[in-house]
Amino acid sequence: MAARRTGLRGSRPRVHNPGKSAVNRSANPMQTRNRILDDMARVASGALGTATGLRGEIEALIRERLKRVLGDMELVDREEFEAVKAMAAKARTEQEKMAATIETLQAELAALKGAGAKPGKPAALKKA
């Protein structure tokens, strides 16, 4: 146990590294470039944040103006449009049914006219 070292934390002795001294760090041109790049990155990120905020404000203004313009045009909602479309389709179907009924009644009337008036029929069916 005589080989035991006191006062040292590791088993390796400290080695002087000239590249990491305080004097050499400030003279390193890469360090200066990194500071410039860091500053440029900060400016760019600040500008990006400002642009993002500005974009949000512009979108809000455009959205508000579009709402105002579309409100003045008196456009209908999609729900109202679909309801009216369904009503129109139903009306068209009923109109086609009525047209078929009228054709059937006209054919019966023509058959009655062709056969002559029967004694039990009202006079209103006869055309003068």
C-alpha positions in Angstrom: 0.0 0.0 0.0 3.0 2.2 -0.2 2.2 3.0 -3.9 -0.9 4.8 -2.9 -1.2 8.4 -4.1 -2.8 11.0 -1.9 -4.5 14.2 -3.1 -5.3 13.0 -6.7 -8.7 12.1 -7.8 -7.9 10.0 -10.9 -5.3 7.6 -11.7 -4.0 9.7 -14.6 -1.9 12.7 -14.1 -3.2 16.1 -15.5 -1.7 17.1 -18.9 -1.5 20.7 -19.9 -3.5 21.3 -23.1 -2.3 24.5 -24.8 -5.4 24.7 -27.1 -7.8 25.1 -24.1 -6.0 27.8 -22.2 -7.7 31.2 -21.7 -5.2 33.0 -23.8 -5.5 30.6 -26.8 -9.4 30.6 -26.6 -9.7 34.3 -27.4 -7.2 34.1 -30.2 -9.0 31.2 -31.9 -10.6 32.6 -35.1 -13.2 29.8 -35.0 -14.5 31.1 -31.7 -15.1 34.5 -33.3 -17.0 33.0 -36.2 -19.1 31.0 -33.9 -20.1 34.2 -32.0 -21.0 35.9 -35.2 -23.0 32.9 -36.3 -24.7 32.8 -32.9 -25.6 36.5 -33.2 -26.9 36.0 -36.7 -29.0 33.1 -35.6 -30.5 35.1 -32.7 -31.3 37.9 -35.1 -32.8 35.5 -37.6 -34.9 33.7 -35.0 -36.1 37.1 -33.7 -37.1 38.1 -37.2 -38.8 34.8 -37.7 -40.8 35.3 -34.5 -41.8 38.8 -35.6 -42.8 37.5 -39.1 -44.9 34.8 -37.5 -46.7 37.3 -35.4 -47.2 39.6 -38.3 -48.6 36.7 -40.4 -51.1 35.9 -37.7 -52.3 39.5 -37.6 -52.6 39.7 -41.4 -54.6 36.5 -41.5 -57.0 37.8 -38.8 -57.5 41.1 -40.8 -58.1 39.2 -44.0 -60.5 36.8 -42.3 -62.5 39.7 -40.8 -62.7 41.5 -44.1 -63.8 38.4 -45.9 -66.5 37.9 -43.3 -67.7 41.4 -43.8 -67.8 41.1 -47.6 -69.5 37.7 -47.6 -72.0 39.0 -45.1 -72.9 41.9 -47.4 -73.4 39.4 -50.3 -76.2 37.6 -48.4 -74.9 34.1 -49.2 -76.7 31.1 -47.7 -75.1 28.6 -45.3 -74.4 25.1 -46.5 -77.1 23.6 -44.3 -79.7 26.0 -45.8 -78.6 25.2 -49.3 -78.9 21.4 -48.7 -82.4 21.8 -47.2 -83.6 23.8 -50.2 -82.0 21.3 -52.6 -83.8 18.5 -50.9 -87.1 20.4 -51.1 -86.6 21.1 -54.8 -85.9 17.4 -55.4 -89.0 16.4 -53.6 -91.1 19.0 -55.5 -89.7 17.7 -58.8 -90.7 14.1 -57.9 -94.2 15.3 -57.0 -94.5 17.3 -60.2 -93.5 14.2 -62.2 -96.1 12.1 -60.4 -98.8 14.8 -61.1 -97.8 15.0 -64.7 -98.3 11.2 -65.0 -101.7 11.5 -63.2 -102.8 14.2 -65.6 -101.8 12.1 -68.6 -103.8 9.2 -67.3 -106.8 11.4 -66.6 -106.6 12.9 -70.1 -106.4 9.5 -71.7 -109.5 8.4 -69.7 -111.3 11.6 -70.7 -110.4 11.0 -74.4 -111.7 7.4 -74.1 -114.9 8.6 -72.6 -115.3 11.2 -75.4 -114.7 8.6 -78.0 -117.2 6.2 -76.5 -119.8 8.9 -76.1 -121.4 10.4 -73.0 -123.0 7.8 -70.7 -126.3 8.7 -69.1 -125.0 8.6 -65.5 -122.0 11.0 -66.1 -122.1 14.7 -65.1 -122.2 17.3 -67.9 -119.1 19.0 -66.6 -116.9 16.3 -68.2 -118.2 17.3 -71.7 -116.3 20.0 -73.5 -118.3 22.3 -75.6 
